[in-house]
Amino acid sequence: MTGAPTLERAYRECEAITGREAKNFAYGIRLLRGPERRALSAVYALARRIDDIGDGPDAPAAKADALRAVKKDLASLEDPPPDDLVLVAIADARTRFGLPMDAFVDLVDGCEMDVAGTTYETIEDLVVYCRRVAGSIGRLSLAVFGAADRPGAVGLADDLGVALQLTNILRDVREDAERGRVYLPAADAASVGCPADLSDAAALARLVAVECDRAERWFDRGLQLLPMLDHRSRACVGAMAGIYHRLLVRISRDPMAVTRQRVSVPTPEKLWVAVSALAGLGRPGGGATAAVPR
C-alpha cells in the first residue's frame, strides 16, 4: 500500500510534468476540480512517457523493448514501484476513477506503429492510428470525468481524438517528413499530385487543404460529446478542443504555412479560448470566420 506522502509526491510530480510539457493540454486540465485535475495529470504524464519513447533518439529495437516494458508495468500496477511516481499516481487514479487500462495499451500499440515506420494508404488506415494514440486519451479522460457509461460518449471521444490527432499531424507535417515520417494517406496524396515524400511544397499545401476539411468534419462529430459532460469537464474538453480547432483554422486559411514553419496558436489566444470554455461561450475554438480576440 502506497503511503499518503508518497502519493502526494506522485501527483505533484505528474502535475509538474503536465505543466512543463503540455503546450495545449494543460490549459484544459487547469479548469478541473482538484481530484480530476490530478488524475488527468497522471494520465498525461504516463502518455508523455510513452510518446517520448517513440520520439526518442534510441534505435528502433531499443524503443520496442522500452514499449514492451511499459506494457509489463501496466500489467503489474497492484504494487507499483514507490520510486516510479508516475506509476504510483496511475495506480491510485485507476482505483479512484476506474481508468480503462487497455486504453494505455492502445497508446503503446500506436507508438509501436511509429517505431515500425508504418505508413498509411487510406484515411481509414490513418484513423486506426489516430484512435490508438489520441482516442485512447479521450477514453481515459471520460473515466476521470465520470462519463464513460453515457450512451455514445466513448465513440464521440474517439472521434474528437481523431480530430485532434489529424490537426497535430498537419501542424507537424514538415518536421515529420524531415525525419522520414509520413502520416498523410498515400491515396490522398496521389489524388492531388503530391509525391510520396511530400517534397513538392505546392502539392503538399493542396494535400493539407484536403485533410483540413476532413479534420473539420471529425471536429463536428467529436464536439457532440460536450453536452454529455458536467460543467468543469465540458470546460476542460472545450478548452483543449478549442485550442486545437483554432490551430486547424489557422492552417486551413494558409495551408502553405505548414511547409515553411510550425504553425501555433499564440498564448493570449489560448487563454481566451480557455476562459471562454469555462464560461460556456459557444462552439470551442470558433469557426473559420471567428474573430481572433485582441
For each residue, the residues with C-beta under 8 A, 3 or more apart:
1:
2: 6 7 10 80 82 88 91 92
3: 6 7
4: 7 8
5: 8 9
6: 2 3 9 10 82 85 88
7: 2 3 4 10 11 88 89 92
8: 4 5 11 12
9: 5 6 12 13 85
10: 2 6 7 13 14 42 85 86 88 89 92
11: 7 8 14 15 38 41 42 89 92
12: 8 9 15 16
13: 9 10 16 17 45 85 86 89
14: 10 11 17 18 38 41 42 44 45 85 86 89
15: 11 12 18 19 37 38 41
16: 12 13 19 20
17: 13 14 20 21 41 44 45 48 86
18: 14 15 21 22 25 26 29 41 44 45 48
19: 15 16 22 26
20: 16 17
21: 17 18 44 48
22: 18 19 25 26 29 44 48
23: 26
24: 27 28 240 243 244 265 270
25: 18 22 28 29 44 240
26: 18 19 22 23 29 30
27: 24 30 31 239 240 243 270 271 273 274
28: 24 25 31 32 235 236 237 238 239 240 274 277
29: 18 22 25 26 32 37 40 41 44 236
30: 26 27 37 274
31: 27 28 232 235 236 239 274 277 278
32: 28 29 36 37 40 232 233 236
33: 36 37 232
34: 37 38
35: 38 39 96
36: 32 33 39 40 144 145 232 233 236
37: 15 29 30 32 33 34 40 41
38: 11 14 15 34 35 41 42 89 93
39: 35 36 42 43 89 93 96 97 99 144
40: 29 32 36 37 43 44 141 144 236
41: 11 14 15 17 18 29 37 38 44 45 89
42: 10 11 14 38 39 45 46 86 89 90 92 93
43: 39 40 46 47 90 93 99 137 140 141 144
44: 14 17 18 21 22 25 29 40 41 47 48
45: 13 14 17 18 41 42 48 49 86 89
46: 42 43 49 50 86 87 90 104
47: 43 44 50 51 104 107 137
48: 17 18 21 22 44 45 51 52
49: 45 46 52 53 70 86
50: 46 47 53 54 67 70 104 107 108 111
51: 47 48 54 55 111 133
52: 48 49 55 56
53: 49 50 56 58 63 66 67 70 111
54: 50 51 63 67 111 112 114 115
55: 51 52 114
56: 52 53 63
57:
58: 53 62 63 66
59: 62 63
60: 63 64 115 116 117
61: 64 65
62: 58 59 65 66
63: 53 54 56 58 59 60 66 67 115
64: 60 61 67 68 112 115
65: 61 62 68 69
66: 53 58 62 63 69 70
67: 50 53 54 63 64 70 71 108 111 112 115
68: 64 65 71 72
69: 65 66 72 73
70: 49 50 53 66 67 73 74 104 108
71: 67 68 74 75 105 108
72: 68 69 75 76
73: 69 70 76 77 80 84 87
74: 70 71 77 101 104 105 108
75: 71 72
76: 72 73 79 80
77: 73 74 80 87 90 91 94 101
78: 91
79: 76
80: 2 73 76 77 84 87 88 90 91
81: 84 87 88
82: 2 6 88
83:
84: 73 80 81 87 88
85: 6 9 10 13 14 88 89
86: 10 13 14 17 42 45 46 49 89 90
87: 46 73 77 80 81 84 90 91
88: 2 6 7 10 80 81 82 84 85 91 92
89: 7 10 11 13 14 38 39 41 42 45 85 86 92 93
90: 42 43 46 77 80 86 87 93 94 99
91: 2 77 78 80 87 88 94 95
92: 2 7 10 11 42 88 89 95 96
93: 38 39 42 43 89 90 96 97 99 144
94: 77 90 91 97 98 99 101
95: 91 92
96: 35 39 92 93
97: 39 93 94 143 144 146
98: 94 143 148
99: 39 43 90 93 94 103 104 140 143 144
100: 103 139 140 143 148
101: 74 77 94 104 105
102: 105 106
103: 99 100 106 107 136 137 139 140
104: 46 47 50 70 74 99 101 107 108 136 140
105: 71 74 101 102 108 109
106: 102 103 109 110 131 132 133 135 136
107: 47 50 103 104 110 111 132 133 136 137
108: 50 67 70 71 74 104 105 111 112
109: 105 106 112 113 132
110: 106 107 113 114 129 132 133 136
111: 50 51 53 54 67 107 108 114 115 133
112: 54 64 67 108 109 115 116
113: 109 110 116 118 129 132
114: 54 55 110 111 117 118 181
115: 54 60 63 64 67 111 112
116: 60 112 113
117: 60 114 180 181
118: 113 114 129
119: 182 183 186
120: 123 125 126 129 183 184 185 186
121: 125 185 186 187
122: 125 126 185 186 187
123: 120 126 127 185 187 188 214
124: 127 128
125: 120 121 122 128 129 185
126: 120 122 123 129 130 166 183 184 185
127: 123 124 130 131 162
128: 124 125 131 132
129: 110 113 118 120 125 126 132 133 165 183
130: 126 127 133 134 135 161 162 165 166
131: 106 127 128 134 135 136 158 161 162
132: 106 107 109 110 113 128 129 135 136
133: 51 106 107 110 111 129 130 136 137 165
134: 130 131 137 138 161 162 164 165 168
135: 106 130 131 132 138 139 157 158 159 161 162
136: 103 104 106 107 110 131 132 133 139 140 161
137: 43 47 103 107 133 134 140 141 161
138: 134 135 141 142 157 158 160 161
139: 100 103 135 136 142 143 148 154 157 158
140: 43 99 100 103 104 136 137 143 144
141: 40 43 137 138 144 145 157 236 237
142: 138 139 145 147 148 153 154 157
143: 97 98 99 100 139 140 146 148
144: 36 39 40 43 93 97 99 140 141 233
145: 36 141 142 148 229 230 233 236
146: 97 143 230 233
147: 142 150 153 228 229 230 233
148: 98 100 139 142 143 145 153 154
149: 153
150: 147 153 228
151:
152: 155 156 228
153: 142 147 148 149 150 156 157 225 228
154: 139 142 148 157 158
155: 152 158 159
156: 152 153 159 160 221 222 224 225 228
157: 135 138 139 141 142 153 154 160 161 222 225
158: 131 135 138 139 154 155 161 162
159: 135 155 156 162 163 218 221 222 225
160: 138 156 157 163 164 218 219 221 222 223 225 237 241
161: 130 131 134 135 136 137 138 157 158 164 165 222
162: 127 130 131 134 135 158 159 165 166 218 222
163: 159 160 166 167 215 218 219 221 222 241 244 245 248
164: 134 160 161 167 168 240 241 244
165: 129 130 133 134 161 162 168 169
166: 126 130 162 163 169 170 211 214 215 218
167: 163 164 170 171 215 244 245 247 248 251
168: 134 164 165 171 172 244
169: 165 166 172 173 176 183 184 211
170: 166 167 173 208 211 212 215 248 251 258
171: 167 168 247 251 258 262 263 264
172: 168 169 175 176 262
173: 169 170 176 177 183 184 198 204 208 258 259
174: 177 178 198 258 259 260 261 262
175: 172 178 179 262
176: 169 172 173 179 181 182 183
177: 173 174 180 181 182 197 198 199
178: 174 175
179: 175 176
180: 117 177
181: 114 117 176 177
182: 119 176 177 196 197 198
183: 119 120 126 129 169 173 176
184: 120 126 169 173 188 189 198 207 208 211
185: 120 121 122 123 125 126 188 189
186: 119 120 121 122 189 190 196
187: 121 122 123 190 191
188: 123 184 185 191 192 207 210 211
189: 184 185 186 192 194 195 196 198 203 207
190: 186 187 193 194
191: 187 188 210
192: 188 189 203 206 207 210
193: 190 200 203 206
194: 189 190 198 200 203 204 206 207
195: 189 198 199 200 203
196: 182 186 189
197: 177 182
198: 173 174 177 182 184 189 194 195 204 207
199: 177 195
200: 193 194 195 203 204
201: 204 205 256 259
202: 205 206 256
203: 189 192 193 194 195 200 206 207
204: 173 194 198 200 201 207 208 258 259
205: 201 202 208 209 255 256 258 259
206: 192 193 194 202 203 209 210 255
207: 184 188 189 192 194 198 203 204 210 211
208: 170 173 184 204 205 211 212 251 255 258
209: 205 206 212 213 252 255
210: 188 191 192 206 207 213 214
211: 166 169 170 184 188 207 208 214 215
212: 170 208 209 215 216 248 251 252 255
213: 209 210 216 217 252
214: 123 166 210 211 217 218
215: 163 166 167 170 211 212 218 219 248
216: 212 213 219 220 248 252
217: 213 214 220 221
218: 159 160 162 163 166 214 215 221 222
219: 160 163 215 216 222 223 241 245 248
220: 216 217 223 224
221: 156 159 160 163 217 218 224
222: 156 157 159 160 161 162 163 218 219 225 241
223: 160 219 220 226 241 283 284
224: 156 220 221 227
225: 153 156 157 159 160 222 228 229 237
226: 223 229 234 237 238 284
227: 224 234
228: 147 150 152 153 156 225
229: 145 147 225 226 233 234 237
230: 145 146 147 233 234
231: 234 235 280
232: 31 32 33 36 235 236
233: 32 36 144 145 146 147 229 230 236 237
234: 226 227 229 230 231 237 238 277 280
235: 28 31 231 232 238 239 274 277 278 280
236: 28 29 31 32 36 40 141 145 232 233 239 240 277
237: 28 141 160 225 226 229 233 234 240 241 284
238: 28 226 234 235 241 242 276 277 284
239: 27 28 31 235 236 242 243 273 274 277 278 284
240: 24 25 27 28 164 236 237 243 244
241: 160 163 164 219 222 223 237 238 244 245 284 285
242: 238 239 245 246 273 274 276 277 284 285 286
243: 24 27 239 240 246 247 265 270 273 274 285
244: 24 163 164 167 168 240 241 247 248 285
245: 163 167 219 241 242 248 249 284 285 286
246: 242 243 249 250 265 269 270 273 285 286 290
247: 167 171 243 244 250 251 263 264 265
248: 163 167 170 212 215 216 219 244 245 251 252 285
249: 245 246 252 253 285 286 287 288 290
250: 246 247 253 254 257 263 265
251: 167 170 171 208 212 247 248 254 255 257 258 263
252: 209 212 213 216 248 249 255 288
253: 249 250 288
254: 250 251 257
255: 205 206 208 209 212 251 252 258
256: 201 202 205 259 260
257: 250 251 254 260 261 263
258: 170 171 173 174 204 205 208 251 255 261 262 263
259: 173 174 201 204 205 256
260: 174 256 257
261: 174 257 258
262: 171 172 174 175 258
263: 171 247 250 251 257 258
264: 171 247
265: 24 243 246 247 250 269 270 273
266: 269 270
267: 270 271
268: 271 272 293
269: 246 265 266 272 273 292 293
270: 24 27 243 246 265 266 267 273 274
271: 27 267 268 274 275
272: 268 269 275 276 293
273: 27 239 242 243 246 265 269 270 276 277 284 285
274: 27 28 30 31 235 239 242 243 270 271 277 278
275: 271 272 278 279
276: 238 242 272 273 279 281 282 284
277: 28 31 234 235 236 238 239 242 273 274 280 281 284
278: 31 235 239 274 275
279: 275 276
280: 231 234 235 277
281: 276 277
282: 276 286
283: 223 286 287
284: 223 226 237 238 239 241 242 245 273 276 277
285: 241 242 243 244 245 246 248 249 273 290
286: 242 245 246 249 282 283 289 290 291
287: 249 283 290
288: 249 252 253
289: 286
290: 246 249 285 286 287
291: 286
292: 269
293: 268 269 272
294:
